[in-house]
Amino acid sequence: MSTPTVTGAPGTAGGAAAGEGGPAKKSKKMLVVLPLVLVAVAAAWFFLFRGGSGEAEPETKAEPKPGAVVTLESVNINLADGHYLKLKMALLASADVKEGPDGSKAQGIAGDQLTGADMAELQTAKGRRHAQEKLTHAIVKAYEEEEKETVIDVFYPEFVSQ
């Protein structure tokens, strides 16, 4: 007579020996497949979005080297409601410029942009920073000659409203 063998359902003690190879093989496959998929996705992103198509990248404009700093005299600019702004600027010239820039153009631009401005706006850090950034952009653009920047940056050692 033969003795019947009882096999348990998967996950029970009787079927544990038969089911051990399945999950271990799956996790080993995931350890191999997952990095390959990640590498393939990263390569696709690089070639599609970063311009890896073999085309030559356009030449970027070289940053001008800083040169002399030209400090201008303080000017008083009339603001709204009888207030005024005492403004002193310093222009950072490019090293390529042989002579320092004439500051009258920068002072004229400052007068044009800030005359009649609201003092309450200029007294907040955000408002002052916004006005200075806007003024700096206008001044740097005004001093461009033949697509070369003669003034790189503008500093504001005095920016006092009353």
ChimeraX attribute file (.defattr): number of C-alpha atoms within 10 A of each C-alpha:
attribute: neighborCount
match mode: 1-to-1
recipient: residues
	/A:1	3
	/A:2	4
	/A:3	5
	/A:4	6
	/A:5	6
	/A:6	8
	/A:7	11
	/A:8	11
	/A:9	10
	/A:10	13
	/A:11	12
	/A:12	11
	/A:13	10
	/A:14	13
	/A:15	14
	/A:16	14
	/A:17	11
	/A:18	10
	/A:19	13
	/A:20	12
	/A:21	10
	/A:22	9
	/A:23	10
	/A:24	11
	/A:25	11
	/A:26	10
	/A:27	11
	/A:28	10
	/A:29	11
	/A:30	12
	/A:31	11
	/A:32	10
	/A:33	11
	/A:34	11
	/A:35	11
	/A:36	12
	/A:37	11
	/A:38	11
	/A:39	11
	/A:40	12
	/A:41	11
	/A:42	12
	/A:43	12
	/A:44	13
	/A:45	13
	/A:46	13
	/A:47	12
	/A:48	11
	/A:49	9
	/A:50	9
	/A:51	12
	/A:52	14
	/A:53	10
	/A:54	7
	/A:55	7
	/A:56	8
	/A:57	8
	/A:58	6
	/A:59	6
	/A:60	6
	/A:61	7
	/A:62	6
	/A:63	9
	/A:64	15
	/A:65	10
	/A:66	16
	/A:67	18
	/A:68	16
	/A:69	18
	/A:70	18
	/A:71	17
	/A:72	16
	/A:73	12
	/A:74	15
	/A:75	15
	/A:76	14
	/A:77	20
	/A:78	19
	/A:79	19
	/A:80	13
	/A:81	10
	/A:82	9
	/A:83	14
	/A:84	20
	/A:85	22
	/A:86	14
	/A:87	20
	/A:88	18
	/A:89	21
	/A:90	18
	/A:91	26
	/A:92	21
	/A:93	26
	/A:94	23
	/A:95	16
	/A:96	13
	/A:97	15
	/A:98	11
	/A:99	11
	/A:100	18
	/A:101	19
	/A:102	12
	/A:103	16
	/A:104	11
	/A:105	13
	/A:106	23
	/A:107	20
	/A:108	11
	/A:109	15
	/A:110	22
	/A:111	19
	/A:112	12
	/A:113	15
	/A:114	20
	/A:115	15
	/A:116	16
	/A:117	18
	/A:118	15
	/A:119	22
	/A:120	11
	/A:121	13
	/A:122	21
	/A:123	15
	/A:124	11
	/A:125	10
	/A:126	11
	/A:127	15
	/A:128	16
	/A:129	13
	/A:130	14
	/A:131	17
	/A:132	19
	/A:133	13
	/A:134	13
	/A:135	20
	/A:136	22
	/A:137	13
	/A:138	15
	/A:139	23
	/A:140	19
	/A:141	16
	/A:142	15
	/A:143	19
	/A:144	13
	/A:145	10
	/A:146	7
	/A:147	8
	/A:148	15
	/A:149	19
	/A:150	27
	/A:151	28
	/A:152	24
	/A:153	17
	/A:154	22
	/A:155	15
	/A:156	13
	/A:157	12
	/A:158	14
	/A:159	15
	/A:160	14
	/A:161	17
	/A:162	11
